[in-house]
Amino acid sequence: MYNETDAIAPDALLEKANALIREHDDYFAGLEATAVEQNGNLLIFRGNYFLDENGLPTSKSTAVFNVFKFLTVELSAKYHLLD
């Protein structure tokens, strides 16, 4: 099912993901991945999206989306979650 990727535990993957986040140009304090799930061959990362009091996106929300998308592209090519 997976395209020659290494199996990894969710906690270990989140450590790698958060290290990449801290190195990303769009990083800001508080930005972190707190969960990951497998969706086919893609890894989907979750965390705080920094919505406003009405549940609408803020400028930080765009950065979070872009960083999580970056993680999906980078890490899905290398890993899949352990079953």
C-alpha positions in Angstrom: 0.0 0.0 0.0 2.8 2.4 0.8 5.4 3.6 -1.8 8.6 2.2 -0.3 8.4 4.4 2.8 9.6 3.5 6.3 7.2 2.7 9.1 7.3 5.0 12.0 5.3 5.5 15.3 3.1 8.6 15.5 5.1 10.0 18.4 8.4 9.6 16.6 7.0 11.2 13.5 5.6 14.2 15.5 9.1 14.7 16.9 10.5 14.9 13.4 7.7 17.1 12.2 8.1 19.6 15.0 11.8 19.8 14.4 11.1 20.6 10.7 8.5 23.2 11.8 11.0 25.0 14.0 13.4 25.3 11.0 10.7 26.5 8.6 10.7 30.1 7.4 7.0 30.5 8.5 7.6 29.3 12.0 6.3 31.3 15.0 6.1 30.6 18.7 3.3 28.2 19.4 3.2 26.5 16.0 3.4 22.8 16.4 1.9 19.6 15.1 0.0 17.8 17.9 -1.5 14.8 15.9 -0.9 12.9 12.7 -3.0 10.4 10.8 -2.6 8.3 7.7 -4.9 9.0 4.8 -3.9 6.6 2.0 -0.3 7.4 1.2 -0.6 10.9 2.8 0.2 11.9 6.4 -2.1 14.5 7.6 -0.9 16.8 10.5 -3.1 18.6 13.0 -2.6 21.3 15.5 -3.8 24.7 16.6 -4.9 26.7 13.5 -5.1 30.0 15.5 -8.7 30.9 14.6 -10.2 34.1 15.9 -13.0 34.3 18.5 -15.6 33.7 15.7 -13.8 30.6 14.4 -12.5 32.4 11.3 -8.9 32.1 10.0 -6.3 34.7 11.0 -3.0 35.5 9.3 -1.4 32.8 11.5 -3.9 30.3 10.1 -2.4 30.7 6.6 1.1 30.0 7.9 -0.1 26.9 9.8 -1.8 25.6 6.8 1.3 26.1 4.6 3.6 24.5 7.2 1.3 21.5 7.6 1.1 21.1 3.9 4.9 21.2 3.7 5.1 18.5 6.3 2.6 16.3 4.4 4.7 16.6 1.2 8.0 16.1 2.8 7.2 13.4 5.3 4.7 11.3 3.2 7.5 10.7 0.7 9.6 9.1 3.5 7.3 7.5 6.1 4.0 5.8 6.8 2.5 5.2 10.3 2.9 1.9 12.0 -0.3 -0.1 11.9 
